[in-house]
Amino acid sequence: MRVLVACEYSGRVRDAFIRHGHDAMSCDILPAEGPHIQDDVLNHLEGWDRICAFPPCTHICVSGSRWMKEKREDGRQQKGIDFFMALVNAPCDHIAIENPVGIMSTVYRKPDQIIQPWLFGHGETKTTCLWLKNLSLLEPTNVVEGRENRIWKMGPSEERSKLRSLTYQGIADAMGDQWSQPQYVQMELEA
């Protein structure tokens, strides 16, 4: 199976699919180790069996709501929406798009699933939405105690945005493990 992991520089999700023997490739404008395309992912959306996408949330998530009016007026919000929707409309039958709580729940539709790191072995909170096309909901793999909001408490630094965007390893493993298996894939119903 050919898997594109869009907007990922860490390789965590890509490597989770590779461990299952898939031809997985990450794509991001940032450089990365391993099988990776350093480019705008919109140039590489064709020919995949699965797409797992992690589009930038800077201009469309609620954590930046105090700047939403400015982002609307200068076009940054619309660019974020357009990018998200280009991933939604990619020519692939099986797509997962991850993003925090934001305006896409109103502009596009509500997410199919909301997950937390503590459902997958990490004692932290980070509300994460998943919009799914012909993929089943992720099943929790390791519910743990602890509900620290480490991401929210993260102080300013040059690496802050990169660190905040990292997919938790337990979630990456669940995506690779579960979405590699036929029972977690739904076929589009014929009209």
JOCORQUI-V949342 format. One record per residue. N is the residue number from 0. RES is the residue in three letters. SS is DSSP state (helix for helix, strand for strand, loop for the rest). PSI is psi in degrees with one decimal (* if undefined). Layout:
n-><N,N>
res-><RES,RES>
ss-><SS,SS>
psi-><PSI,PSI>
//
This chain:
n-><0,1,2,3,4,5,6,7,8,9,10,11,12,13,14,15,16,17,18,19,20,21,22,23,24,25,26,27,28,29,30,31,32,33,34,35,36,37,38,39,40,41,42,43,44,45,46,47,48,49,50,51,52,53,54,55,56,57,58,59,60,61,62,63,64,65,66,67,68,69,70,71,72,73,74,75,76,77,78,79,80,81,82,83,84,85,86,87,88,89,90,91,92,93,94,95,96,97,98,99,100,101,102,103,104,105,106,107,108,109,110,111,112,113,114,115,116,117,118,119,120,121,122,123,124,125,126,127,128,129,130,131,132,133,134,135,136,137,138,139,140,141,142,143,144,145,146,147,148,149,150,151,152,153,154,155,156,157,158,159,160,161,162,163,164,165,166,167,168,169,170,171,172,173,174,175,176,177,178,179,180,181,182,183,184,185,186,187,188,189,190>
res-><MET,ARG,VAL,LEU,VAL,ALA,CYS,GLU,TYR,SER,GLY,ARG,VAL,ARG,ASP,ALA,PHE,ILE,ARG,HIS,GLY,HIS,ASP,ALA,MET,SER,CYS,ASP,ILE,LEU,PRO,ALA,GLU,GLY,PRO,HIS,ILE,GLN,ASP,ASP,VAL,LEU,ASN,HIS,LEU,GLU,GLY,TRP,ASP,ARG,ILE,CYS,ALA,PHE,PRO,PRO,CYS,THR,HIS,ILE,CYS,VAL,SER,GLY,SER,ARG,TRP,MET,LYS,GLU,LYS,ARG,GLU,ASP,GLY,ARG,GLN,GLN,LYS,GLY,ILE,ASP,PHE,PHE,MET,ALA,LEU,VAL,ASN,ALA,PRO,CYS,ASP,HIS,ILE,ALA,ILE,GLU,ASN,PRO,VAL,GLY,ILE,MET,SER,THR,VAL,TYR,ARG,LYS,PRO,ASP,GLN,ILE,ILE,GLN,PRO,TRP,LEU,PHE,GLY,HIS,GLY,GLU,THR,LYS,THR,THR,CYS,LEU,TRP,LEU,LYS,ASN,LEU,SER,LEU,LEU,GLU,PRO,THR,ASN,VAL,VAL,GLU,GLY,ARG,GLU,ASN,ARG,ILE,TRP,LYS,MET,GLY,PRO,SER,GLU,GLU,ARG,SER,LYS,LEU,ARG,SER,LEU,THR,TYR,GLN,GLY,ILE,ALA,ASP,ALA,MET,GLY,ASP,GLN,TRP,SER,GLN,PRO,GLN,TYR,VAL,GLN,MET,GLU,LEU,GLU,ALA>
ss-><loop,strand,strand,strand,strand,strand,loop,loop,loop,loop,loop,helix,helix,helix,helix,helix,helix,helix,loop,loop,loop,loop,strand,strand,strand,strand,strand,strand,loop,loop,loop,loop,loop,loop,loop,strand,strand,strand,loop,loop,helix,helix,helix,loop,loop,loop,loop,loop,loop,strand,strand,strand,strand,loop,loop,loop,loop,loop,loop,loop,strand,helix,helix,helix,helix,helix,helix,helix,helix,helix,helix,helix,helix,helix,loop,helix,helix,helix,helix,helix,helix,helix,helix,helix,helix,helix,helix,helix,loop,loop,loop,loop,loop,loop,strand,strand,strand,strand,strand,loop,loop,strand,loop,helix,helix,helix,helix,loop,loop,loop,loop,loop,strand,strand,strand,loop,helix,helix,helix,strand,loop,loop,loop,strand,loop,loop,loop,strand,strand,strand,strand,strand,strand,loop,strand,loop,loop,loop,loop,loop,loop,strand,loop,loop,loop,loop,loop,strand,loop,helix,helix,helix,helix,loop,loop,loop,loop,loop,loop,helix,helix,helix,helix,helix,helix,loop,loop,loop,helix,helix,helix,helix,helix,helix,helix,helix,helix,helix,loop,loop,loop,helix,helix,helix,strand,loop,loop,loop,loop,loop,loop>
psi-><139.3,124.2,127.4,127.0,102.0,138.1,43.3,123.5,-17.5,-27.6,2.0,-49.0,-43.3,-48.7,-30.2,-36.2,-37.8,-38.7,-21.7,9.8,14.2,156.3,88.6,143.8,134.3,157.6,126.8,159.8,-16.3,151.2,158.5,159.3,158.1,-169.8,109.0,141.2,118.3,97.5,174.0,121.7,-24.7,-17.6,-1.1,37.0,-3.9,146.8,20.9,148.9,-27.7,145.7,124.8,118.8,142.0,64.6,149.8,138.9,-1.8,-41.3,2.4,1.7,156.8,-19.9,-22.2,26.3,-27.2,-16.0,6.4,-41.4,-47.1,-41.7,-33.4,-46.6,-36.1,1.9,-5.8,-39.0,-45.1,-38.0,-41.1,-42.4,-46.3,-39.9,-47.3,-47.1,-29.9,-35.7,-41.6,-41.7,14.1,148.6,70.7,140.3,-15.8,107.2,138.9,130.8,127.1,138.7,156.2,177.3,132.1,-162.9,-12.6,-23.5,-25.0,-46.7,-39.5,-80.9,167.4,149.6,156.9,-28.0,146.1,125.4,166.2,148.7,-33.6,-10.1,-10.6,29.5,6.2,123.9,51.3,163.7,141.0,94.8,121.0,124.4,144.5,125.3,122.7,140.5,109.5,32.8,144.3,160.8,146.6,133.6,135.0,143.4,-24.8,85.7,124.0,161.9,167.3,134.7,48.4,138.5,69.5,-40.2,-44.7,-34.6,-6.5,127.8,170.3,142.1,166.4,-27.0,1.5,-49.0,-37.2,-44.0,-38.3,-27.6,-6.6,133.5,131.3,139.1,-39.4,-36.7,-43.0,-44.4,-40.9,-40.4,-48.8,-44.0,-49.9,-43.9,3.3,-15.7,137.8,-32.8,-12.8,4.0,130.0,139.7,145.1,131.6,135.2,138.8,*>
//
